[in-house]
Amino acid sequence: MRVGPVVQLLAFGASVLAARVQVTWDVEYKDISRDGFSTWRAIGANRQVPIPPIYVTQGDVLELTAINHLDKPITLHAHGLFQRNSTFYDGVGMVTECGIPPGGQYTYMIETGEQHGLYFIHGHYGLEMSEGLRAPFIINEKEQSTEYDEDVLLTLEDWGQQPEAELIERLKQVPTTSLPNDYKTGLVNGINGNITQTVRFECNRRYRIRVLNIGLDQSFKVQIAGHTMHIIEADGVTTKPLRVDGLDLAPGQRYSVIVQALESDEFNYGLNVTMYADFLDPVAGLTPRYYPQVIEYRKGAPMRENAQQSDELLVWADDFTLEPQDEREMESADRVIELNKRNYLPGMGLPFYGLGNTSYASVQVPTLLSALTMGDLARDPLVYGPQSSVIVLNYMEHVELVVRNGMNRSHPMHVHSRVFQVVERGPWGDAKAVGKRVIPLQVARSSNPMRRDTVVLPEFGYLKLRFKADLPGAVSIVHCHTEHLAQGMAVVLVEAPRVLQQNARVPQALLDNCRALGFPIAGNGAGNQGYDLTGLPPAIVL
């Protein structure tokens, strides 16, 4: 068991000091009841579920060693970190590494660089994140740019009634909204949200409340009675302060808000958390679920709550009203890539999803290692295998992703290694046919569109997302941040692979772990040469 981080100072130049923060996670099973009524085998670290947050300072290097005591492979991904020039620490199973075998270990070198704000670390091999392998990761600024007196962390999770293996079995059935296990329990700071927790406020102080949704498929809304919230950060991007009545967080999204405490301690106030899923019809007592918490000024003081109002009358955080503090012009679009959410639903068996003509699935060689070892052929997506869903990008090209969704369920789309500019959102498909609202067309300002790493693709809607391919050698996945990743809703971006071949130095431990798991460390997606993909199972065509 490892307790607490070890900090070493690193010297850069004559006057700048950064720290190497060393943390070890002994990843192991633990029988636990987190919702208060169902006990099953969760995944924790150092005998702890939930896993405690990790705190570092901007510029630090987090050296996170994972020791795998499970009976299956694992990986760890730092959600929202750019991993510039270190794509082999991105932690995506069979994309950037083979995984850590049972009994093995791997050390992730996570450079924070200039990033700061709210992130999290989670498993990214299968769905082990849903079993508890996840923890907040907070990068404090070297110099505080926003004045506040105290930090408050509000971690939101959904917790099902079955572990990963059972969840995968459920996904093999034709989708239905009537399964009782769809109705999950919301956790607030690691415990059942029905157990009211208190956030202590002192009069006239300013609080930074960091809110993150590290769950699998449920969204959360957060409101504070009698107080105003000003957003100052979204997904690690510092924003111009924006006053809102509430926050709406899809899986993978994060916000920081400033809340000014009141002058009087006459009353305590409600901090209201709602967990909901837009793919489930409302059922009284089951969905949505309400978890009242308390902002406490004085123990025993009477409570004040917000008057009941329709969500449509409130001001919510939105990508088309938020602005980054660091202003940037809208990227041009030299190349447009169209990604249509598609699905294949057999009469029996696994429902497959995808963002193109095929459903994403793991191959025999991690995409990173194929990009490294296939020479000039690495620029051809065909060598990675059709189920790898690879898109090869040229260095410094300006890319627009047009992502369309004709389904009555929204999808939180997450990109690794960078942020998107959110430039347009509008209707697509026949929402009226199933009684859904047609969403309005919204176009971002050209001077400074919002940037973030997790953007909600609306039901019966589309998104236009832009970025510049300025990460030569990066291998990064774009995926729905729900269980739909396990069903194939992803594409992989391979950026300037020839640059990767010239500059990358892959850790020996990564290669050793591949060998221990029986995977090749070179060749195309099947581990062969050229276009010989013998050994790969047939791709699922959508």
C-alpha positions as CSV (number, residue, x, y, z in Angstrom):
1,M,0.0,0.0,0.0
2,R,1.3,3.4,-0.9
3,V,0.3,6.5,1.1
4,G,0.5,10.0,-0.3
5,P,2.6,11.5,-3.1
6,V,6.4,11.8,-3.1
7,V,7.5,15.2,-4.5
8,Q,10.9,15.9,-6.1
9,L,12.1,19.2,-7.5
10,L,13.2,19.5,-11.1
11,A,15.3,22.4,-12.3
12,F,14.7,23.9,-15.7
13,G,17.1,26.7,-16.5
14,A,18.4,29.0,-13.8
15,S,15.3,30.1,-12.0
16,V,12.3,27.9,-12.7
17,L,11.5,24.9,-10.4
18,A,9.0,22.3,-11.2
19,A,8.1,19.2,-9.2
20,R,8.0,15.6,-10.1
21,V,5.1,14.3,-8.1
22,Q,5.3,10.5,-7.6
23,V,2.1,8.6,-6.9
24,T,1.7,4.8,-6.9
25,W,-1.7,3.1,-7.3
26,D,-1.9,-0.5,-6.3
27,V,-5.0,-1.3,-8.4
28,E,-7.1,-4.0,-6.8
29,Y,-10.6,-5.3,-6.2
30,K,-12.6,-4.3,-3.2
31,D,-16.1,-5.5,-2.1
32,I,-18.0,-2.4,-1.2
33,S,-21.5,-0.9,-1.2
34,R,-21.4,2.6,-2.5
35,D,-25.1,3.1,-3.0
36,G,-26.1,1.7,0.4
37,F,-28.0,-1.4,-0.9
38,S,-26.0,-3.4,-3.4
39,T,-22.5,-4.8,-2.6
40,W,-20.3,-5.9,-5.4
41,R,-16.6,-6.1,-6.4
42,A,-15.4,-2.6,-7.3
43,I,-12.0,-1.5,-8.4
44,G,-10.0,0.8,-6.2
45,A,-6.4,1.9,-5.5
46,N,-4.4,1.4,-2.3
47,R,-7.4,-0.3,-0.7
48,Q,-9.5,2.8,-1.2
49,V,-12.8,3.3,-3.1
50,P,-13.4,6.0,-4.1
51,I,-9.8,6.8,-5.0
52,P,-8.7,10.1,-3.5
53,P,-8.0,13.1,-5.7
54,I,-4.5,13.9,-6.9
55,Y,-3.3,17.6,-6.6
56,V,-0.3,19.1,-8.4
57,T,0.8,22.5,-9.5
58,Q,1.0,23.9,-13.0
59,G,4.3,22.8,-14.6
60,D,4.6,19.7,-12.4
61,V,5.2,16.2,-13.8
62,L,2.9,13.6,-12.3
63,E,4.7,10.2,-12.3
64,L,1.8,7.8,-11.7
65,T,2.8,4.1,-11.4
66,A,0.0,1.6,-11.7
67,I,0.5,-1.9,-10.3
68,N,-2.1,-4.3,-11.6
69,H,-3.5,-6.7,-9.0
70,L,-6.6,-7.5,-11.0
71,D,-7.2,-10.6,-13.2
72,K,-7.4,-8.6,-16.4
73,P,-5.4,-5.8,-18.2
74,I,-5.8,-2.2,-17.3
75,T,-4.7,1.2,-18.5
76,L,-4.9,4.8,-17.0
77,H,-5.8,7.9,-19.0
78,A,-5.4,11.5,-17.8
79,H,-8.6,12.9,-19.1
80,G,-8.0,16.4,-20.7
81,L,-4.2,16.3,-20.6
82,F,-2.5,17.2,-23.9
83,Q,0.4,14.7,-23.6
84,R,2.5,16.7,-26.1
85,N,5.3,14.5,-27.5
86,S,4.3,11.7,-25.1
87,T,1.4,10.0,-26.8
88,F,2.6,6.7,-25.3
89,Y,1.4,7.9,-21.9
90,D,-2.2,8.6,-23.0
91,G,-3.4,5.3,-21.7
92,V,-5.8,3.9,-24.2
93,G,-5.9,0.2,-24.5
94,M,-4.8,-1.1,-28.0
95,V,-4.6,2.5,-29.3
96,T,-1.5,3.9,-27.5
97,E,-0.5,0.7,-25.5
98,C,-1.4,-2.9,-25.1
99,G,-2.3,-2.5,-21.4
100,I,-0.8,-3.5,-18.1
101,P,-1.0,-7.3,-17.6
102,P,-2.1,-8.9,-14.4
103,G,0.8,-8.7,-12.0
104,G,2.5,-6.0,-14.2
105,Q,3.0,-2.3,-13.8
106,Y,3.6,0.8,-15.9
107,T,4.6,4.4,-15.0
108,Y,2.7,7.2,-16.7
109,M,4.7,10.5,-17.0
110,I,2.0,13.1,-17.2
111,E,3.5,16.6,-18.0
112,T,1.1,19.4,-17.0
113,G,3.0,22.1,-18.9
114,E,0.9,25.2,-19.1
115,Q,-2.3,23.4,-18.3
116,H,-4.2,24.0,-15.1
117,G,-7.7,23.4,-13.8
118,L,-9.9,20.4,-13.3
119,Y,-9.3,17.0,-14.9
120,F,-9.5,13.3,-13.8
121,I,-7.7,10.0,-14.3
122,H,-9.6,6.8,-15.2
123,G,-9.3,3.4,-16.6
124,H,-9.4,3.2,-20.4
125,Y,-9.0,-0.5,-21.3
126,G,-12.6,-1.7,-21.2
127,L,-15.3,-0.3,-18.9
128,E,-13.3,-0.6,-15.7
129,M,-13.9,3.1,-15.1
130,S,-17.5,2.2,-14.3
131,E,-16.3,-0.1,-11.6
132,G,-14.5,2.7,-9.7
133,L,-11.1,3.1,-11.4
134,R,-11.4,6.9,-11.6
135,A,-10.3,9.9,-9.5
136,P,-10.2,13.7,-9.8
137,F,-7.0,15.3,-10.9
138,I,-6.5,19.0,-10.0
139,I,-3.8,21.2,-11.4
140,N,-3.5,24.4,-9.4
141,E,-2.2,27.6,-11.1
142,K,1.3,28.7,-10.2
143,E,-0.1,32.2,-9.8
144,Q,-3.8,32.5,-9.0
145,S,-5.5,34.5,-11.8
146,T,-8.9,34.6,-10.1
147,E,-9.3,35.7,-6.5
148,Y,-11.0,33.3,-4.1
149,D,-10.5,32.3,-0.5
150,E,-11.3,28.5,-0.5
151,D,-11.5,25.6,-2.9
152,V,-14.5,23.1,-2.8
153,L,-14.5,19.9,-4.9
154,L,-17.8,18.4,-6.0
155,T,-17.4,15.0,-7.6
156,L,-20.4,13.5,-9.3
157,E,-20.7,9.8,-10.4
158,D,-23.3,7.3,-11.4
159,W,-23.1,3.9,-9.8
160,G,-24.8,0.8,-11.3
161,Q,-25.8,-2.4,-9.7
162,Q,-23.4,-4.6,-11.6
163,P,-19.7,-4.7,-12.4
164,E,-18.1,-4.4,-15.9
165,A,-18.5,-8.0,-17.0
166,E,-22.2,-8.0,-16.3
167,L,-22.5,-4.6,-18.0
168,I,-20.9,-5.9,-21.1
169,E,-23.3,-8.8,-21.1
170,R,-26.2,-6.4,-20.8
171,L,-24.9,-4.4,-23.8
172,K,-25.1,-7.6,-25.9
173,Q,-28.9,-7.5,-25.7
174,V,-31.0,-5.4,-27.9
175,P,-31.2,-1.9,-26.2
176,T,-34.3,-1.2,-24.1
177,T,-35.2,1.5,-21.6
178,S,-37.1,-0.9,-19.4
179,L,-34.1,-2.7,-17.8
180,P,-34.2,-2.0,-14.0
181,N,-30.4,-1.7,-13.9
182,D,-30.6,1.4,-16.1
183,Y,-31.7,3.3,-13.0
184,K,-28.5,4.1,-11.3
185,T,-27.7,5.8,-8.0
186,G,-26.0,9.2,-8.0
187,L,-22.9,9.6,-5.9
188,V,-21.8,13.0,-4.5
189,N,-18.2,13.1,-3.4
190,G,-18.1,9.3,-3.4
191,I,-21.2,8.4,-1.4
192,N,-24.9,8.0,-2.1
193,G,-26.3,11.5,-2.9
194,N,-29.3,10.7,-0.7
195,I,-27.0,11.1,2.3
196,T,-27.1,14.8,2.7
197,Q,-23.6,16.4,2.8
198,T,-22.8,19.8,4.0
199,V,-20.5,22.4,2.3
200,R,-19.5,24.9,5.0
201,F,-19.6,28.6,4.0
202,E,-18.4,31.6,6.0
203,C,-19.9,35.0,5.4
204,N,-18.3,37.3,2.9
205,R,-15.8,34.7,1.6
206,R,-15.3,33.8,-2.1
207,Y,-15.4,30.1,-3.0
208,R,-14.2,28.3,-6.1
209,I,-16.4,25.2,-6.5
210,R,-14.9,22.6,-8.9
211,V,-17.6,20.3,-10.3
212,L,-16.9,17.3,-12.4
213,N,-18.9,14.4,-13.8
214,I,-16.7,11.2,-13.8
215,G,-19.6,8.9,-14.3
216,L,-20.4,6.5,-17.2
217,D,-23.6,7.5,-18.9
218,Q,-25.7,9.8,-16.6
219,S,-25.7,13.6,-16.7
220,F,-26.0,16.0,-13.7
221,K,-27.5,19.4,-13.1
222,V,-26.2,21.6,-10.2
223,Q,-27.9,24.7,-8.7
224,I,-27.3,26.7,-5.5
225,A,-30.2,28.4,-3.9
226,G,-29.9,32.1,-3.0
227,H,-26.4,32.5,-4.7
228,T,-25.0,33.3,-8.1
229,M,-22.5,31.2,-9.9
230,H,-19.9,32.7,-12.3
231,I,-18.1,30.1,-14.5
232,I,-14.4,30.7,-14.7
233,E,-13.3,27.4,-16.2
234,A,-14.7,24.6,-18.5
235,D,-12.7,21.4,-19.2
236,G,-9.4,23.0,-18.1
237,V,-10.0,26.2,-20.3
238,T,-10.1,29.4,-18.4
239,T,-13.1,31.4,-19.4
240,K,-14.3,35.0,-19.1
241,P,-16.6,35.0,-16.1
242,L,-20.2,34.1,-17.0
243,R,-23.1,34.3,-14.6
244,V,-25.4,31.2,-14.7
245,D,-28.2,29.8,-12.7
246,G,-27.0,26.2,-13.1
247,L,-24.6,23.8,-14.5
248,D,-25.4,20.8,-16.8
249,L,-22.6,18.3,-17.0
250,A,-22.5,15.3,-19.3
251,P,-20.0,12.5,-18.6
252,G,-16.5,13.8,-18.9
253,Q,-17.3,17.5,-18.5
254,R,-16.0,19.8,-15.8
255,Y,-16.6,23.4,-14.5
256,S,-15.2,25.7,-12.0
257,V,-17.5,28.5,-10.6
258,I,-16.9,31.4,-8.2
259,V,-19.6,31.8,-5.6
260,Q,-19.7,34.8,-3.3
261,A,-20.9,33.9,0.2
262,L,-23.6,36.1,1.7
263,E,-23.2,38.7,4.4
264,S,-25.7,37.0,6.8
265,D,-25.7,33.6,8.4
266,E,-29.4,33.7,9.1
267,F,-30.2,30.9,6.7
268,N,-28.6,27.8,5.2
269,Y,-29.3,27.1,1.5
270,G,-29.9,24.2,-0.8
271,L,-27.2,22.8,-3.1
272,N,-29.3,20.8,-5.5
273,V,-28.0,18.0,-7.6
274,T,-30.1,16.2,-10.2
275,M,-29.0,13.1,-12.0
276,Y,-30.8,12.3,-15.3
277,A,-30.5,10.5,-18.6
278,D,-32.1,11.8,-21.8
279,F,-32.4,8.3,-23.1
280,L,-34.7,7.3,-20.3
281,D,-38.3,8.3,-20.0
282,P,-39.1,9.9,-16.6
283,V,-40.2,7.4,-13.9
284,A,-41.2,8.8,-10.5
285,G,-38.5,8.0,-8.0
286,L,-36.2,6.4,-10.5
287,T,-35.3,9.0,-13.1
288,P,-34.5,11.8,-12.8
289,R,-33.2,11.5,-9.3
290,Y,-32.7,14.4,-6.9
291,Y,-30.0,14.7,-4.3
292,P,-30.3,17.7,-2.0
293,Q,-27.1,18.9,-0.3
294,V,-26.6,21.9,2.0
295,I,-24.6,25.1,1.9
296,E,-24.3,25.6,5.7
297,Y,-23.6,29.0,7.2
298,R,-24.8,28.2,10.7
299,K,-25.6,24.8,12.2
300,G,-29.3,24.5,12.8
301,A,-30.2,27.6,10.8
302,P,-33.5,27.3,8.8
303,M,-33.2,26.2,5.1
304,R,-33.9,28.3,2.0
305,E,-34.5,26.7,-1.4
306,N,-35.0,28.1,-4.9
307,A,-38.5,28.6,-6.1
308,Q,-39.5,25.9,-8.5
309,Q,-38.9,27.1,-12.1
310,S,-38.8,25.5,-15.5
311,D,-35.3,24.8,-16.8
312,E,-36.2,26.8,-19.9
313,L,-36.5,30.0,-17.7
314,L,-33.0,29.6,-16.2
315,V,-29.6,30.5,-17.5
316,W,-27.4,27.4,-18.0
317,A,-23.8,27.0,-18.9
318,D,-23.6,26.7,-22.7
319,D,-20.8,26.4,-25.3
320,F,-22.2,29.3,-27.3
321,T,-22.3,31.8,-24.5
322,L,-18.9,30.8,-22.9
323,E,-15.7,32.5,-24.1
324,P,-12.1,31.5,-23.4
325,Q,-10.1,34.1,-21.5
326,D,-7.2,33.5,-23.9
327,E,-8.8,34.8,-27.1
328,R,-8.2,33.0,-30.4
329,E,-9.7,33.4,-33.8
330,M,-11.9,30.7,-35.3
331,E,-9.7,28.2,-37.1
332,S,-10.2,27.9,-40.9
333,A,-11.2,24.6,-42.4
334,D,-8.8,23.2,-45.0
335,R,-10.3,19.7,-44.6
336,V,-13.8,18.7,-43.6
337,I,-14.3,15.2,-42.1
338,E,-17.9,14.0,-41.8
339,L,-18.7,11.6,-39.0
340,N,-22.2,10.2,-39.0
341,K,-23.3,8.3,-35.9
342,R,-24.5,5.0,-37.2
343,N,-25.7,1.7,-35.6
344,Y,-26.3,-1.9,-36.5
345,L,-28.8,-3.7,-34.4
346,P,-29.0,-7.4,-35.1
347,G,-32.1,-9.3,-33.9
348,M,-30.0,-10.8,-31.2
349,G,-26.5,-10.0,-30.0
350,L,-24.4,-6.9,-29.5
351,P,-25.7,-3.6,-30.9
352,F,-22.8,-1.9,-32.7
353,Y,-22.3,1.8,-33.1
354,G,-19.8,3.8,-35.1
355,L,-18.9,7.3,-36.5
356,G,-18.5,6.1,-40.1
357,N,-18.9,3.0,-42.2
358,T,-17.5,0.6,-39.7
359,S,-17.7,0.1,-35.9
360,Y,-14.5,0.8,-34.0
361,A,-12.9,-2.3,-32.4
362,S,-9.5,-3.2,-31.0
363,V,-6.9,-4.6,-33.3
364,Q,-3.9,-6.9,-32.7
365,V,-1.2,-4.2,-32.6
366,P,-1.8,-0.8,-30.8
367,T,-2.3,1.9,-33.5
368,L,0.6,3.8,-32.1
369,L,3.0,0.9,-32.7
370,S,1.7,0.4,-36.2
371,A,2.2,4.1,-37.0
372,L,5.8,3.7,-35.7
373,T,6.7,0.6,-37.6
374,M,4.9,0.7,-41.0
375,G,7.2,3.3,-42.7
376,D,5.5,5.2,-45.5
377,L,2.5,2.9,-45.4
378,A,1.6,4.5,-42.0
379,R,0.1,7.3,-43.9
380,D,-2.5,5.0,-45.4
381,P,-5.5,4.3,-43.0
382,L,-5.9,0.8,-44.6
383,V,-2.9,-0.7,-42.9
384,Y,-4.3,-0.2,-39.4
385,G,-7.3,-2.4,-40.2
386,P,-10.9,-1.2,-41.0
387,Q,-12.1,-1.7,-37.5
388,S,-9.4,0.7,-36.1
389,S,-11.4,3.6,-37.7
390,V,-8.1,5.5,-38.3
391,I,-8.1,9.0,-39.9
392,V,-4.6,10.1,-40.9
393,L,-4.0,13.9,-40.5
394,N,-1.3,16.0,-42.2
395,Y,0.8,18.2,-40.0
396,M,-0.7,21.7,-39.5
397,E,-3.8,21.2,-41.6
398,H,-6.9,22.9,-40.3
399,V,-9.6,20.3,-39.7
400,E,-13.4,20.6,-39.3
401,L,-15.2,17.6,-37.9
402,V,-18.9,17.5,-38.8
403,V,-20.5,15.0,-36.3
404,R,-24.2,14.1,-37.0
405,N,-26.6,12.2,-34.7
406,G,-30.0,11.0,-35.9
407,M,-30.7,9.2,-32.6
408,N,-32.9,10.2,-29.6
409,R,-29.9,10.2,-27.3
410,S,-27.2,12.8,-26.9
411,H,-23.5,11.8,-26.8
412,P,-20.6,13.5,-24.9
413,M,-17.9,13.5,-27.6
414,H,-14.4,13.6,-26.0
415,V,-11.1,14.2,-27.9
416,H,-7.8,13.2,-26.5
417,S,-4.6,15.3,-26.6
418,R,-6.3,18.6,-27.5
419,V,-9.4,20.8,-27.3
420,F,-12.0,21.5,-30.0
421,Q,-13.3,24.8,-31.1
422,V,-17.1,24.5,-30.9
423,V,-18.2,26.5,-34.0
424,E,-21.8,25.3,-34.9
425,R,-24.7,23.2,-33.5
426,G,-27.9,22.5,-35.2
427,P,-30.8,20.1,-36.0
428,W,-30.3,16.9,-38.0
429,G,-32.7,14.0,-38.6
430,D,-36.4,13.8,-37.9
431,A,-36.9,14.8,-34.2
432,K,-40.6,15.5,-34.7
433,A,-41.3,11.9,-35.8
434,V,-40.5,10.7,-32.2
435,G,-42.0,13.7,-30.4
436,K,-38.6,15.4,-29.7
437,R,-37.9,19.1,-29.8
438,V,-36.1,20.4,-32.8
439,I,-33.0,22.1,-31.5
440,P,-32.2,25.6,-32.8
441,L,-29.2,26.5,-35.1
442,Q,-26.4,28.2,-33.2
443,V,-23.2,29.5,-34.8
444,A,-20.2,30.6,-32.7
445,R,-18.7,34.1,-32.8
446,S,-15.8,34.1,-35.2
447,S,-13.5,36.1,-32.9
448,N,-13.3,33.7,-30.0
449,P,-15.3,30.4,-30.0
450,M,-15.4,28.2,-27.0
451,R,-12.7,25.5,-26.7
452,R,-13.1,22.3,-24.7
453,D,-12.3,18.6,-24.8
454,T,-15.8,17.2,-24.2
455,V,-18.8,18.5,-26.2
456,V,-22.3,17.2,-26.2
457,L,-23.6,16.0,-29.6
458,P,-27.3,16.6,-29.2
459,E,-30.0,14.1,-30.0
460,F,-31.2,14.7,-33.6
461,G,-28.5,17.2,-34.0
462,Y,-25.0,17.9,-35.4
463,L,-21.8,19.7,-34.3
464,K,-19.1,21.4,-36.2
465,L,-15.8,21.2,-34.3
466,R,-12.5,22.7,-35.5
467,F,-8.8,22.3,-34.6
468,K,-5.4,22.6,-36.1
469,A,-3.3,19.5,-36.5
470,D,-0.3,20.8,-34.6
471,L,0.6,17.7,-32.6
472,P,2.9,15.8,-35.0
473,G,3.2,12.2,-34.0
474,A,0.1,12.2,-31.8
475,V,-2.2,9.1,-31.9
476,S,-5.5,10.2,-30.2
477,I,-9.0,8.8,-30.0
478,V,-12.3,10.7,-30.4
479,H,-15.1,8.9,-28.8
480,C,-18.5,9.0,-27.1
481,H,-17.6,9.1,-23.3
482,T,-20.2,6.6,-22.3
483,E,-20.6,2.8,-22.7
484,H,-20.9,3.5,-26.4
485,L,-17.1,3.4,-26.7
486,A,-17.3,-0.3,-25.9
487,Q,-19.8,-0.6,-28.7
488,G,-17.6,1.1,-31.3
489,M,-18.5,4.8,-31.3
490,A,-15.0,6.2,-31.9
491,V,-12.4,7.2,-34.5
492,V,-8.6,7.4,-34.1
493,L,-6.6,10.4,-35.3
494,V,-3.0,9.5,-36.4
495,E,-1.2,12.8,-36.9
496,A,1.9,13.1,-39.2
497,P,3.1,9.5,-38.6
498,R,6.4,10.0,-40.3
499,V,7.3,12.7,-37.7
500,L,6.4,10.1,-35.0
501,Q,8.8,7.6,-36.5
502,Q,11.6,10.1,-36.5
503,N,11.2,11.4,-32.9
504,A,9.3,8.9,-30.7
505,R,11.1,7.0,-27.9
506,V,8.7,4.4,-26.7
507,P,9.2,3.3,-23.1
508,Q,10.6,-0.3,-22.9
509,A,8.0,-1.1,-20.2
510,L,5.2,-0.5,-22.8
511,L,6.8,-3.0,-25.2
512,D,7.4,-5.5,-22.4
513,N,3.8,-5.3,-21.4
514,C,2.7,-6.1,-24.9
515,R,4.9,-9.1,-25.0
516,A,3.5,-10.3,-21.7
517,L,0.0,-10.1,-23.0
518,G,0.9,-11.9,-26.2
519,F,0.5,-9.0,-28.6
520,P,2.9,-8.1,-31.5
521,I,4.8,-4.8,-31.1
522,A,5.2,-4.1,-34.8
523,G,3.4,-4.4,-38.1
524,N,-0.1,-3.5,-39.4
525,G,-3.2,-3.9,-37.4
526,A,-2.9,-7.6,-37.6
527,G,0.8,-7.7,-36.8
528,N,1.7,-8.5,-40.4
529,Q,3.5,-6.6,-43.1
530,G,2.0,-4.5,-45.9
531,Y,-1.7,-4.9,-46.4
532,D,-1.9,-8.5,-45.2
533,L,-4.6,-8.2,-42.4
534,T,-4.9,-12.0,-42.0
535,G,-5.9,-12.7,-38.4
536,L,-8.1,-9.8,-37.8
537,P,-11.8,-10.6,-37.3
538,P,-14.2,-9.1,-39.9
539,A,-15.0,-5.5,-39.4
540,I,-18.6,-4.7,-38.5
541,V,-20.0,-2.7,-41.5
542,L,-22.7,-0.2,-40.5
